[in-house]
Amino acid sequence: MTPEKRFDILIKHARIVDGTGCPWYRGDIGISKGRIAAIGSLSSESTALALDVEDQVCAPGFIDAHAHTDAALLSEPTHLASIFQGITTHIIGQDGLSYAPASRATLDYMRQYTAALNGAFDVDREWLSVRDFLHLFDHKVAVNVAYLIPHGCVRMDVMGLEQRPANSNETAAMQALVRKGMEDGAVGISTGLEYIPCLYSEVDELVAIGQAVAPEGGIFVAHMRTYTGAVEQAIEEVLEVGKRAKIGVHISHLVGKANHLIPLIDAGRARGIDVTFDTYPYLAGSAPLAKICLPAWVQAGGVAATVERLRQPEVRQQLRPWLESPERDWQQIRLSYIRQTPEFEGLTPIDASQRVDQDIVSFICDLLSDNALAVGCVQQHGKWRTLEDVRGLMGHRAHMGCSDGIYLGSFPHPRAWGAFARTLGLYTRELAVYELEEAISHLSSHAAQRFGLRDRGVLREGYAADLVVFNPQTISDASDYFDGRQLAKGVCHVLVNGELVLYNGEPTCALSGRSLRPRSQQDRSR
């Protein structure tokens, strides 16, 4: 009879960086039944599989605090872009835009409206609950997901696309949907105040939905109303939600002038408001083309109504001063994803319009209407964001790492394939924004704490065995703005819930990811 092995996997001779920010130390990590069973001097212990990592770094699996993989994970479940960076968990349901809870009308709207962010998502159901949606990921994808209830879904289920503040009855109905979503396993709520229908809300509505999340220990996550111009008021609105709803608040993909933004964050925390933020380590941004170049009145009423307007000559004439404004530099925009006419991907709108002999207004209106708004782009922001600004934001104690990854098109923003490797390579090893231990805490434990994932983000006995092993001298991003789909370098092994999804630098195709619930919900379900 073969003796039982103590461990399923034993990681030997590692340089352990545990995610707490404490100095690294050498040791071994034994994994059994999806958990970290022991940490210490374990080389002589029996194991089914030994991984001698020869002084490489072993760290907690990284947590992407803001990712647009709500559909991408389901269509590409092995998700090499993430596992080659050591990412083991995505926080999805971002910007108030996703698929649950949703009636058929809401689901149809979100499928169309988010096509330039998420791509295609098909489900043959009349109603999709948060519980139903999370079930789609359990042991069917390579990485874990934690879900934020999208404010846009909740608002549309209650009010449709009404362009007004909610009344008291509608607010109460939204709160009921939010409470049910939390019971179903969400970790908080997100809003996207530059997106329809969230942009029609006022702060009282945001406070109310935050109050529905707070008793469960959830978090309020905000894509703010603006990141330029009146950014002070935008941040103050988020802080007001935190104060009045008595809830932790988190600002998505904070970008801009660090010497202006950081004092606003610090002032909020000094007032006793639990505010944090995430950001990605690049100067350029990425978004649906419609979001950055169409005013809200054109987009009112949904995708079909927007397409109809864009085809009307009088609307095009109204848009001409807006689209031809000297402040709008079309040369700083590159088309990254186009659903129907991908031959224009990689071009600036100016170059593409010249190929078809159109003026820029006609080209943009035709492009968006012909593709039902399913057009993405990458936009350079050199005028109001510098390398020093990114360094300043990344180094703040309230920061955590994100990719804001959009996984569509032939010329995607490189952040989806490289953000975490870039943080450890360029910003840690080369620019010394962080010591290695601090960098890893920003990529792991900060997000685990923020989103209530209490057995993740730190290497500790009894915790879930989400781990990454990498070479700190070689880890780096390989993607750039002209080839955004290159896999990162330097990661050797990645484990998700105790199973190898990357082994000796090769994907195993294991689908060991699952949906993660806060501990309070796990306890209640037992």
Order of alpha helices (4+ residues) and beta strands (2+ residues): beta-beta-beta-beta-beta-beta-alpha-alpha-beta-beta-alpha-alpha-beta-alpha-beta-alpha-alpha-beta-alpha-beta-alpha-beta-alpha-beta-beta-alpha-alpha-alpha-alpha-beta-alpha-alpha-beta-alpha-beta-alpha-alpha-alpha-beta-beta-beta-beta-alpha
